[in-house]
Amino acid sequence: MKRVITFGEIMLRLAPEGYTRFIQAESFGATYGGGEANVAVSLANFGMAAAFVTKLPVHDIGQAAVNSLRRFGVDTSKIVRGGKRVGIYYLEKGASQRPSKVIYDRTDSAIALAQAGDFNWDEIFDRADWFHFTGITPALGENVAAICLEACKTAKTKKLTVSCDLNYRKNLWSREQAGKTMAELMPYVDVCIANEEDAFDVFGIKAENTDVTAGKVSREGYKEVAKKLADRYGFKKVAITLRGSISANDNNWAAMLYDGDNYYFSRDYLIHIVDRVGGGDSFGAGLIYSLLSGYDNQAAVEFAVAASCLKHTIEGDFNQVSVAEVERLAGGDASGRVQR
């Protein structure tokens, strides 16, 4: 069985019920999630051996975060225990023309204060095939960026495939900080994953004839973006999700995969969104699963987009779908008819 290691922060998610605004809320639902944790859960649900690495306090909230992963079969044995707090994010779900809103409360979380000596990457990567992280993790601080760099270097010496979802977050760092730090990590990355804005926000590479706020996404423009990324950093593959935002509830959804020679575009989906948080992570997990499972490039991008399409219909950060469900959708059954 293929083994994937992911590294990042898992947070407590606090969200008002339904589409209630923060200022209206009298109670908040509590769940857990975070970029690389979301990927690990998806992969475990797909039947792969997935391990999530982070640092969490030894108190009950830290244990609850660990338990949220264990229930899906994620290996939590490499999670370091220590520190005083679990990061929190508050989510207000948008509707129609009102966008969703996220407020972070993650300063001085256990992982944000972690040090290089907390993690034995040679041991963590034992018998592993793939290492995944996102641009959110090095954004937590220079110390965490240094840990990411050490992990990437060790992964390459052990011949793991390394993937990174650029995942730029303006609330965590500036474009200048992101560009400088991520440029140091990219030479170790084999598979780069980005959305329609990341390449510009992190590396200043902009797609022509595209207006994200107007929902206009140019396929030709993103072919050039993928090529520039691959040429600059030597990626073996570049995957870019293409989201055309009609409103907070309705999006057009597709993706492209570039292998250095050819471009592979998925089919387009019109999705009515239940919860979009974790949509990019579910795409990354679908891509990792399909590539490790030997899918060809066209089938891989179709599987990844279908997995992510389904995630948009599921509450919470985690994509709770099976391979069979994803393959049914990727195979063309988008009817939504009752399965009996």
N, C-alpha and C positions, 0 to 999 in steps of 0.2 A: 504494500500500500504506500502510495506517495505521501510524503510528510512535508507540511508547510509550516513555517514559523512566521508569526507576525509580531510586531513590536510597536507599542504605542500606549495611549492613555484610554482607560475606560472610565466613563463619568456617570454620575447620577443624573438622570434626565427628569426634570420636574416640568410638567405641562398642565395647563388648565384643561378641563374636559372639553372635548369637541373643538368648536371654533371660538370659545370664550377668550376674550382678551385678558392680558395680565391685570389690567386695572379693574376688570369685572370679577376676577376669580376669587372664590372663597375657599377653594381647595385645589390641590395639585396632585395629579397622578405621578407615581414614581416608578421609573424603569431605568435600565442601564444601557449604555451604548458608547460607541466611539469608533473612529475609522477602522483601525486594524482589528479591533475586537469584532466589529461587524463582519469583516472579511473572514475571520476565523470561524464564526458561527455559521456563515453560509457554507464554507468548505466542509465543516463537520456535518451539516445537513445533507451535503452531497455525497457523504460517505468517505471523505478523505480524513487522514490523520492530521488534525490542525492543532497547533499549540499557540497560545497567546502569552506574550511576555510583557510584563509591566512591573510597577512597584505599587503596592497598596498597603494601607495601615492594617494593623492586626485587630482593630476594633470591629464591631458588628457591621458597620456600613461597608467597610472594606471586605468583610467576609460575604456580605450580600452580593457585592459585585462579583466576587469569585464564583459564588453559587449560580449567578445568572448565566455564566459561561458553562459551568459544569452540567447544567440541565440539558444542554444541547450536545454534550460529548466533547467539548473543547478541552484539550490537555492544559491544565492550569499549574502543573507541577513546577514550572520554571518561573512562576510569578514570585518576585521578591517581596517579602513583608517588612514593612517599616514606614516611617513617616507618620504624619498626624492627620492628614485629611484626604478625602476623595474629591476630585474636581466635580463641579456641578455645572450643568447648563440648563437654562430655562428656555422652553420652546413655546411660542405662540403661533399656532397654525393659521396661515393666511387663507383667504377665500376671495374668489373672483378677482377684483383688481387690488385687493389689500394683500400685500406680501406677508409671508411668514417672517417671524422675528426671533432671533436667538440672542440671549444674554449669557455671557460666560462668567462663572465664578470659580476659577481654577487656579488662581495665584497660590503658590506655595503648596500645591498638591504633592502627594508623595513622589510621583514620577517626575514632576517638575524640579524637585530637589535631589533627584537621584544622582549618583556619582558612578564613574566608570567601573570602579571596583565592585559595584553591586551585581554585575552581570559577567558570568563566565561564558563567553560566546563560543569558545571551543567545545564546551560541554553542551551548551544549548543547541548547537547545530549538529550534534552527533546523529547520524543516520537521516539527516534532513535532505530534502531535494530543492527547496525553494524558500526564499526569504522575502517578506513583503513589509514595507513601511510606507508612510505617507508624509507629505510635507508639513502636516500638522505637528508631528512629533519633534523634529528639530526646531520648530518655531517656539517650543516651550522654554527654550533657554540655551545659552551657549554650551552648558554642561550636557544637556540632552542631545544637542547637535553632535557633540564630540562622541557621545555614546553611539549614536547612529553611524558615525564614520567608522568607529572601531568595529561595529557589527558588520558593516558592509565589507570592510577589508578582510575580516575573518571569513565571511561567507564566500568571498572570491577565492581565498586560499583553499577552502574546502570544496570548491567547484559547485557551489549552489547557484541556481538562477536567482537573480535579484530583480524584484519589481518595485517600482515606486509610483504612487499616485501623487501628482504634484500638489493637489488640494490646497491652493492658496487661501489663507484666511486673513483678511485685512485687520481683523480685531486682535490678531496675535503678533503680527510684525509688518514692517513696511515692505514695499516692493524691492527696495534696495537691499534690505537685510535678507530677504528671501532669495534674491538673485545670487548674492554672494555666497550664502551658505549652501544653497542647493547645487550651485556649480561645483562645489568641492565634492559633493556626494554623487553626482551624475556619472562620473567615469566608471563607477562600480555597478551601474544599473544596466540590466539587459533589456528589460521591458518597462517602457515609460507609459504611464496612463495619465491622461489629462482631460479636463472638460473644455468647453468652447472658449473659456476665458483664461485658463491657467497659464498657457504658454506666453501670453502677453503680460499677465500680472507678474510672473516670475522671471521670464527671460526676455521680455520685450518683443516677442515674435507675434505679430498680429496677422490675423486672417483678413484678406481683402474681401470687399463686397459683403461684409457681415455687420449686422447691427443686432446685438444680443437683446437689448431692451425692447426692440421692435419685433423680436422673434424671427429675424431674418438670418439664416445660417447658410453660408456658401460652401458647398462640398469642394469645389475647386480651390477655394481659399484655404481649406484645412488640409488638403493634399500638400500644399506648399509648406504649411506649418509643420506637418509631420516630417517632411523631408529635411527642413532646416534643423529640427530638433535632432534627427538621426545623424545628420552630417556633422553637427556641432559636437555631439557627445558619444557617438558610436553606438547608439542603441540598436539592438537586433530587431526590436519591434516597437512601434509607437501606436498606441490606441487612444482615440479621442472620441468622447461622447459628444453628441450633437443635440442639444436641447433647444427647441424652439418654443419659447414661453408665450402661450396665448393668454393665459391668466394664471393665477395661483393654483387653480384647480385643474386646468387643462394644458397639457404640453404635447408637442410633437417630440418624438424620442427616437434616436438612431445613433449609430456609431460607425467609425472607420478604423480599420487596422492596416498598418503599413509595415512591410517586412524588408524594406530597403530596395525592393524591386517593384512590387505591385501594391495596389491599393484595393482594399476589400471593404465594401459598404454593406451594412446590414439593411434589412427592410425597415420601413418607417412604421412607427406605432403612434396612434393618437391615444394618449392615456388620460383618464380621469383620475386625479390623484386623491388618495386617501391619506398618505403620509409620504413625503418625498425625502425625509431625512434617511440617509443610508443608501440612497439610490445609486450614487457613484460607487460606493463600497461594494454593493451587490454586483455591479458591472465588473469591478476588478476581480471579485471572487469567481464570477462566472468565467472570466477570461483565464484566470489561473487554472481553474478546474479543467476547462476544455483543452488548454495547451498541454497540461500534464497528462491528460487522458488521450492525447494523440489525435485530436481533431485537426482537420486541415484549417487553414486560415479563415476561409469563408464560413465554415461551420463554427469555428471558435467565436468569431464576432457575432454571429447569429445567436449562439447560445448565451453569450454574455449580455447582449441587449435584451433578449427575452427574459433572462433572470432578473435584470434590473426593472424591466417593465412590470413584472409581477410584484417586485418589492414595493413599487409605488402604490400598490393596493393593500398593503399590510401595515397595521399600526405598529409603532415602535421602530427602533433602529435596525433590528435584526430581520433578515430575509428568511422567513420560515416556509420555504418551498423545497420540493424534492426535484431530483434530476428528471424524473418522468414528467412532472408538471412543466418544467422548463422546456424539455424537448417537445412536448405536445404543442406549446405555443410557438416555439422556433420552427416547428414543422408546418405551421400554417393554421392551426386551430385557435383562432382568436375570438371565437363566437361568445365565449363566456357562458355557454349552455351548462345546465346542471349535469354533473357527472354522477351517474347512478350505477 
